[in-house]
């Protein structure tokens, strides 16, 4: 079965010792926020429509004002039209006028440390900075937190698109 969701990166790819962004919240506040988001992501698993892969994913996205939007994966027989949990959460938030996010948690029914796939990472990068915490549910109360920049170091952005256009215009052709 094709699974469009990424598994947790290996320690060699994303060392646990890698520095993450500093936060203005206390460790107790961060733990409570993480626990709430993981619980909300797990809660979204029950709504997943996964008749083909049987691999449910839930996401909980916290906006800058503290609102939380959840999403679940919705499969389609041709796979390419499937919706990913993170995309569904982003779409729900954007549809209600939110475009600034400060944390996301993802969980799978397997509790295997699932991370957002490349497409979802790019979608998140459209609305969040590289220091967005991405909390991955390991099960049994364990989580691993990455920053979006760790998971997607060379994002496509308005800056990279502008630089490519400038290079093309300066050279009179393709960059």
C-alpha positions as CSV (number, residue, x, y, z in Angstrom):
1,X,0.0,0.0,0.0
2,X,1.2,3.5,-0.8
3,X,1.5,5.6,2.3
4,X,1.9,9.3,1.7
5,X,2.8,10.1,5.3
6,X,6.4,10.2,6.4
7,X,7.8,8.1,9.2
8,X,10.0,9.6,11.9
9,X,13.4,10.5,10.5
10,X,16.3,8.4,11.7
11,X,18.5,9.8,14.5
12,X,21.2,10.3,11.9
13,X,19.0,12.5,9.9
14,X,17.6,14.5,12.8
15,X,19.8,14.2,15.9
16,X,17.9,14.6,19.1
17,X,20.6,17.0,20.3
18,X,19.9,19.5,17.5
19,X,19.0,22.9,19.0
20,X,15.5,24.0,18.7
21,X,13.9,27.4,18.8
22,X,13.7,29.2,22.2
23,X,10.2,29.8,23.5
24,X,8.7,32.5,25.7
25,X,6.5,30.0,27.5
26,X,7.6,28.1,30.6
27,X,8.5,24.4,30.3
28,X,5.2,23.6,32.2
29,X,3.2,25.6,29.8
30,X,4.9,23.9,26.8
31,X,4.2,20.5,28.3
32,X,0.5,21.3,28.9
33,X,0.2,22.7,25.3
34,X,1.9,19.7,23.8
35,X,-0.2,17.3,25.8
36,X,-3.4,19.1,24.7
37,X,-2.4,19.1,21.0
38,X,-1.4,15.4,21.0
39,X,-4.7,14.6,22.7
40,X,-6.6,16.6,20.1
41,X,-4.6,14.9,17.2
42,X,-5.4,11.5,18.7
43,X,-9.0,12.5,18.9
44,X,-9.1,13.3,15.2
45,X,-7.9,9.8,14.4
46,X,-11.4,8.4,14.8
47,X,-12.7,10.5,11.9
48,X,-10.0,9.3,9.4
49,X,-11.3,7.7,6.3
50,X,-8.6,5.1,5.4
51,X,-10.1,2.1,3.6
52,X,-7.0,1.5,1.4
53,X,-4.0,2.0,3.7
54,X,-5.8,1.5,7.0
55,X,-3.2,4.0,8.4
56,X,-5.0,6.8,10.2
57,X,-3.4,10.1,10.9
58,X,-4.7,13.0,13.0
59,X,-3.3,16.5,13.4
60,X,-4.0,19.4,15.7
61,X,-2.8,22.8,14.7
62,X,-2.6,25.7,17.2
63,X,-3.0,29.2,15.8
64,X,-1.2,32.3,17.1
65,X,-4.3,33.3,19.0
66,X,-4.6,29.9,20.7
67,X,-7.4,28.4,18.6
68,X,-6.9,24.7,17.8
69,X,-8.0,23.1,14.5
70,X,-7.9,19.4,13.9
71,X,-7.7,17.3,10.7
72,X,-7.6,13.7,9.7
73,X,-6.5,11.9,6.6
74,X,-9.2,11.2,4.0
75,X,-8.2,8.6,1.3
76,X,-9.3,8.3,-2.2
77,X,-9.0,5.2,-4.4
78,X,-6.5,7.0,-6.7
79,X,-4.3,8.1,-3.7
80,X,-3.3,11.4,-5.4
81,X,-6.6,13.0,-4.4
82,X,-6.2,11.9,-0.8
83,X,-6.1,14.6,1.8
84,X,-3.6,14.6,4.6
85,X,-4.5,15.4,8.2
86,X,-2.2,18.4,8.4
87,X,-3.7,19.8,5.2
88,X,-7.2,19.4,6.5
89,X,-6.3,21.2,9.7
90,X,-4.6,24.0,7.9
91,X,-7.5,24.4,5.5
92,X,-10.0,24.5,8.4
93,X,-7.9,27.2,10.1
94,X,-7.4,29.3,7.0
95,X,-11.1,29.0,6.1
96,X,-11.8,30.7,9.4
97,X,-9.3,33.5,8.8
98,X,-6.2,32.2,10.6
99,X,-2.9,32.4,8.8
100,X,-0.4,32.3,11.6
101,X,0.4,29.1,13.5
102,X,2.6,28.4,16.5
103,X,2.6,24.6,16.9
104,X,1.3,21.4,15.3
105,X,1.0,17.9,16.7
106,X,0.6,14.7,14.5
107,X,-0.4,11.2,15.6
108,X,-1.1,8.0,13.8
109,X,-3.1,5.0,14.9
110,X,0.2,3.1,15.1
111,X,1.7,5.8,17.5
112,X,5.0,5.5,15.5
113,X,6.3,9.0,15.5
114,X,4.8,9.9,12.2
115,X,6.0,13.3,10.8
116,X,4.3,15.4,8.1
117,X,5.2,14.4,4.6
118,X,7.0,16.8,2.3
119,X,3.9,18.2,0.8
120,X,2.4,19.0,4.2
121,X,5.7,20.5,5.3
122,X,5.6,22.9,2.4
123,X,2.0,23.7,3.1
124,X,2.9,24.5,6.7
125,X,5.9,26.6,5.5
126,X,3.4,28.8,3.6
127,X,2.0,30.0,6.9
128,X,4.7,29.4,9.5
129,X,8.3,30.1,10.1
130,X,11.1,27.5,10.2
131,X,10.9,27.5,14.0
132,X,7.3,26.1,14.1
133,X,7.4,23.2,16.6
134,X,6.2,19.9,15.0
135,X,5.3,17.5,17.8
136,X,5.3,13.8,16.8
137,X,3.4,11.3,18.9
138,X,5.5,8.3,19.8
139,X,2.8,6.7,22.0
140,X,2.8,5.9,25.7
141,X,3.1,9.6,26.5
142,X,6.3,10.1,24.5
143,X,6.8,12.7,21.8
144,X,9.6,14.0,19.6
145,X,9.6,17.6,18.7
146,X,11.3,18.9,15.5
147,X,11.1,22.4,14.1
148,X,9.6,22.8,10.6
149,X,13.1,24.0,9.5
150,X,14.6,20.7,10.6
151,X,12.1,18.8,8.6
152,X,12.1,21.0,5.6
153,X,15.4,22.9,5.5
154,X,15.2,24.3,1.9
155,X,11.6,25.4,1.7
156,X,10.2,27.1,-1.4
157,X,9.2,30.6,-0.4
158,X,8.4,33.9,-1.9
159,X,12.1,34.8,-1.3
160,X,13.3,31.8,-3.3
161,X,10.8,32.4,-6.0
162,X,11.8,36.1,-6.2
163,X,15.5,35.1,-6.3
164,X,14.9,32.7,-9.1
165,X,12.9,35.3,-11.1
166,X,15.7,37.9,-10.5
167,X,18.3,35.4,-11.7
168,X,16.2,34.6,-14.8
169,X,15.7,38.3,-15.5
170,X,19.4,39.2,-15.1
171,X,20.5,36.3,-17.3
172,X,17.8,36.7,-19.9
173,X,16.7,33.1,-19.5
174,X,16.3,30.2,-17.2
175,X,18.3,30.3,-14.0
